[in-house]
Amino acid sequence: MARRAPNSPGMDDRTLRAIVTALAWLGVVIVLRLVLAFLYDRWERRRADGDIAAAARRRTTVSFLQRILVALVVAIGAWSVLSIFPQTNEVARALLASSAVLAVFAGLALNTPLGNLGSGVLVAFTQPLRLGDRVTVGEQTGFVEQINLIYTELVTDDDRRIYVPNTQLTTTPIVNRTIKDPRRTVTALLPVRLGSDVGEARRILLESATDGVGDVRVTVSEITDRLVWLTVTGFAPLSADVPTLASELRERGLVALSGAGLLPTA
């Protein structure tokens, strides 16, 4: 009977070393994340100056830098594990020794996920948007939940997650609705009978404005053969449920105008 060839010498030892090394680096990553979070929280408490905008800028930059640092540690850990095995170690050395590697990396940085990483760095420091901002990127609008190494995560009003490639943030116009005025606009369009007292209608609509909407204004939007269309505009906090507030604004306005006999008749 043919005898089975013994395992290569040292193979079990290398496997065990690889497992131990991977677990050690995993522990390093976990400890690093905890330490960075602790140091940042402590730093923020010391800098508690009440400036929400400044805090958002710091949080955006530090959060992205933390992700880069953790990613570098993970890459070093993976390299350490792979270098234990002769086959993967030789391949890695051959790649690093090749002069073409730098040219390949330069090309990748322009057209691949490395380009997203570079764009993320630019966004983290120039900050056309920050964590917590309400922005519009292309046709997508939402709150900035996270700025990852490759994607930026937006949360829409209906709680959908949209992942925007970071390169799009440097090539597409961004509408930031938070930096100057952290309020959201609530509007309602209401009809008034032509020939009625527009000033009285404006007063009634101002009085009927729903709770949660401030700085309310009423303007004449359009005049037709039978109707005068009035637009009620107000501002709500950034976290407000705008569709619900707009619906309440229209409902109360219709009730108030109907009670005053200002609505158009059939």
C-alpha positions as CSV (number, residue, x, y, z in Angstrom):
1,M,0.0,0.0,0.0
2,A,1.3,3.4,-1.0
3,R,2.2,5.6,2.0
4,R,0.9,9.2,2.1
5,A,3.5,11.8,1.9
6,P,4.0,13.8,5.1
7,N,3.0,17.4,5.3
8,S,5.7,19.9,4.4
9,P,7.8,20.8,7.4
10,G,6.8,24.0,9.1
11,M,3.4,24.3,7.4
12,D,1.4,23.8,10.6
13,D,3.6,26.3,12.4
14,R,3.1,28.9,9.7
15,T,-0.7,28.4,9.7
16,L,-0.7,28.8,13.5
17,R,1.4,31.9,13.3
18,A,-0.9,33.4,10.7
19,I,-4.0,32.8,12.9
20,V,-2.3,34.3,15.9
21,T,-1.0,37.3,13.9
22,A,-4.5,37.9,12.4
23,L,-6.1,37.8,15.8
24,A,-3.5,40.1,17.2
25,W,-4.0,42.7,14.5
26,L,-7.8,42.4,14.9
27,G,-7.3,43.2,18.6
28,V,-5.1,46.2,17.5
29,V,-7.8,47.5,15.2
30,I,-10.5,47.2,17.9
31,V,-8.4,48.9,20.5
32,L,-7.4,51.6,18.0
33,R,-11.0,52.4,17.2
34,L,-11.9,52.6,20.9
35,V,-8.9,54.8,21.8
36,L,-9.6,57.1,18.9
37,A,-13.2,57.5,19.8
38,F,-12.3,58.1,23.5
39,L,-9.7,60.7,22.6
40,Y,-12.0,62.5,20.2
41,D,-14.9,62.6,22.7
42,R,-12.6,63.9,25.4
43,W,-11.2,66.5,23.0
44,E,-14.7,67.7,22.1
45,R,-15.7,68.0,25.7
46,R,-12.7,70.2,26.4
47,R,-13.5,72.3,23.3
48,A,-17.2,72.6,24.2
49,D,-17.8,76.2,22.8
50,G,-21.4,75.8,21.7
51,D,-20.5,76.4,18.0
52,I,-22.5,73.6,16.2
53,A,-21.0,74.4,12.8
54,A,-17.4,74.2,14.1
55,A,-18.2,70.9,15.9
56,A,-19.7,69.5,12.6
57,R,-16.5,70.5,10.7
58,R,-14.3,68.9,13.2
59,R,-16.4,65.7,13.4
60,T,-16.3,65.4,9.6
61,T,-12.6,65.7,9.3
62,V,-11.7,63.6,12.3
63,S,-14.1,60.9,11.3
64,F,-12.6,60.5,7.8
65,L,-9.0,60.6,9.1
66,Q,-9.9,57.9,11.6
67,R,-11.2,55.7,8.8
68,I,-8.0,56.2,6.8
69,L,-5.9,55.3,9.9
70,V,-7.9,52.2,10.6
71,A,-7.7,51.1,6.9
72,L,-3.9,51.5,7.0
73,V,-3.6,49.4,10.1
74,V,-5.8,46.7,8.5
75,A,-3.6,46.8,5.4
76,I,-0.5,46.4,7.5
77,G,-2.0,43.6,9.4
78,A,-3.1,41.8,6.2
79,W,0.4,42.2,4.9
80,S,1.9,40.8,8.1
81,V,-0.3,37.7,7.8
82,L,0.4,37.1,4.1
83,S,4.1,37.6,4.5
84,I,4.2,34.5,6.8
85,F,3.6,32.2,3.8
86,P,6.5,32.1,1.3
87,Q,4.2,32.0,-1.8
88,T,2.3,35.3,-1.0
89,N,5.4,36.9,0.4
90,E,7.3,36.4,-2.8
91,V,4.5,37.8,-4.9
92,A,4.3,40.9,-2.7
93,R,8.0,41.5,-2.9
94,A,7.9,41.1,-6.7
95,L,5.2,43.7,-7.0
96,L,7.0,46.2,-4.7
97,A,10.2,45.7,-6.6
98,S,8.5,46.5,-9.9
99,S,9.0,50.0,-11.1
100,A,5.7,49.8,-13.0
101,V,3.7,49.7,-9.7
102,L,3.9,53.4,-9.2
103,A,2.5,54.1,-12.7
104,V,-0.3,51.6,-12.1
105,F,-1.2,53.2,-8.8
106,A,-1.2,56.6,-10.4
107,G,-3.6,55.4,-13.1
108,L,-5.8,53.7,-10.6
109,A,-6.0,56.8,-8.4
110,L,-7.7,58.7,-11.3
111,N,-10.3,56.1,-12.4
112,T,-10.9,53.5,-9.6
113,P,-11.8,53.4,-5.9
114,L,-8.5,55.1,-5.1
115,G,-10.0,58.1,-6.8
116,N,-12.9,57.9,-4.4
117,L,-10.4,57.8,-1.5
118,G,-8.6,60.9,-2.8
119,S,-11.9,62.7,-3.3
120,G,-13.0,61.8,0.2
121,V,-9.8,63.4,1.6
122,L,-10.6,66.6,-0.4
123,V,-14.2,66.6,0.9
124,A,-13.1,66.0,4.5
125,F,-10.8,69.1,4.4
126,T,-12.6,71.5,2.1
127,Q,-16.1,70.4,3.5
128,P,-18.7,71.4,1.0
129,L,-20.8,69.1,3.1
130,R,-20.4,67.9,6.7
131,L,-21.8,65.1,8.8
132,G,-25.4,65.9,9.6
133,D,-25.9,68.4,6.8
134,R,-28.9,68.3,4.5
135,V,-27.6,68.3,1.0
136,T,-28.6,67.7,-2.6
137,V,-26.1,65.9,-4.8
138,G,-27.3,65.5,-8.4
139,E,-30.9,64.4,-8.0
140,Q,-30.5,63.0,-4.5
141,T,-31.4,64.9,-1.3
142,G,-30.8,63.7,2.2
143,F,-28.8,64.1,5.4
144,V,-25.1,63.2,5.4
145,E,-24.9,60.1,7.6
146,Q,-21.4,59.0,7.0
147,I,-18.4,59.8,4.7
148,N,-16.7,56.5,4.1
149,L,-13.5,55.8,2.2
150,I,-15.3,55.1,-1.0
151,Y,-18.9,56.3,-0.6
152,T,-20.8,59.0,1.2
153,E,-24.1,57.8,2.8
154,L,-27.2,60.0,2.5
155,V,-30.4,59.4,4.4
156,T,-33.6,60.7,2.7
157,D,-36.8,61.9,4.3
158,D,-38.4,58.5,3.8
159,D,-35.4,56.8,5.5
160,R,-33.8,55.4,2.4
161,R,-30.0,55.1,2.2
162,I,-28.3,56.5,-0.9
163,Y,-24.6,55.8,-1.4
164,V,-22.9,58.5,-3.5
165,P,-19.3,57.8,-4.8
166,N,-16.9,60.3,-3.3
167,T,-15.7,61.2,-6.8
168,Q,-19.2,62.5,-7.6
169,L,-18.8,65.0,-4.7
170,T,-15.9,66.7,-6.5
171,T,-17.5,66.7,-10.0
172,T,-21.1,67.4,-9.3
173,P,-22.6,70.6,-7.9
174,I,-23.6,70.2,-4.2
175,V,-26.5,72.2,-2.7
176,N,-25.9,72.5,1.0
177,R,-29.1,73.5,2.8
178,T,-27.6,73.7,6.2
179,I,-24.4,75.7,6.3
180,K,-26.0,79.2,6.3
181,D,-29.5,78.5,7.5
182,P,-30.1,75.1,9.3
183,R,-33.9,75.4,8.8
184,R,-36.1,73.7,6.2
185,T,-38.7,75.4,4.1
186,V,-42.4,74.5,4.4
187,T,-44.8,75.7,1.7
188,A,-48.5,75.5,1.0
189,L,-50.4,76.8,-2.0
190,L,-54.0,77.9,-1.3
191,P,-56.7,79.5,-3.6
192,V,-58.7,82.6,-2.8
193,R,-61.7,83.8,-4.7
194,L,-60.9,86.6,-7.2
195,G,-62.2,90.0,-5.9
196,S,-62.0,89.0,-2.2
197,D,-59.9,90.9,0.3
198,V,-56.4,89.5,-0.2
199,G,-55.1,91.3,2.9
200,E,-57.7,89.7,5.1
201,A,-56.8,86.3,3.5
202,R,-53.2,86.9,4.3
203,R,-54.0,87.7,7.9
204,I,-56.1,84.6,8.3
205,L,-53.5,82.4,6.9
206,L,-50.8,83.9,9.1
207,E,-53.0,83.2,12.2
208,S,-53.8,79.6,11.1
209,A,-50.1,78.6,10.6
210,T,-49.4,75.3,12.3
211,D,-47.2,74.8,15.3
212,G,-43.7,73.9,14.4
213,V,-43.5,76.4,11.6
214,G,-42.0,79.8,12.2
215,D,-41.2,83.0,10.3
216,V,-44.4,82.5,8.2
217,R,-44.9,84.7,5.1
218,V,-47.9,84.8,2.7
219,T,-47.3,86.0,-0.9
220,V,-49.4,86.2,-4.0
221,S,-48.2,83.6,-6.5
222,E,-50.6,83.7,-9.4
223,I,-53.8,85.4,-10.5
224,T,-56.2,83.7,-12.9
225,D,-59.7,84.5,-14.3
226,R,-61.3,83.2,-11.1
227,L,-58.7,82.7,-8.5
228,V,-55.9,84.3,-6.6
229,W,-53.2,81.7,-5.5
230,L,-51.5,82.5,-2.2
231,T,-48.3,80.8,-1.1
232,V,-47.7,80.3,2.6
233,T,-44.0,79.9,3.4
234,G,-42.6,79.0,6.8
235,F,-39.4,77.5,8.2
236,A,-39.1,74.4,10.4
237,P,-36.2,72.8,12.3
238,L,-33.8,70.7,10.3
239,S,-35.2,67.4,11.8
240,A,-38.8,68.3,11.1
241,D,-41.2,66.2,9.1
242,V,-41.8,68.7,6.3
243,P,-44.5,66.8,4.3
244,T,-46.6,66.4,7.4
245,L,-46.2,70.1,8.4
246,A,-47.0,71.2,4.8
247,S,-50.2,69.1,4.9
248,E,-51.2,70.6,8.2
249,L,-50.5,74.1,6.9
250,R,-52.8,73.5,3.9
251,E,-55.5,71.9,6.0
252,R,-55.7,74.7,8.5
253,G,-55.5,77.3,5.8
254,L,-58.4,75.8,3.9
255,V,-60.5,75.5,7.1
256,A,-59.7,79.2,8.0
257,L,-60.4,80.5,4.5
258,S,-63.6,78.5,4.3
259,G,-64.8,79.9,7.6
260,A,-64.2,83.4,6.3
261,G,-66.0,82.8,3.0
262,L,-62.9,83.4,0.9
263,L,-62.6,80.1,-0.9
264,P,-63.8,80.0,-4.5
265,T,-67.2,78.6,-5.2
266,A,-68.0,75.8,-7.6
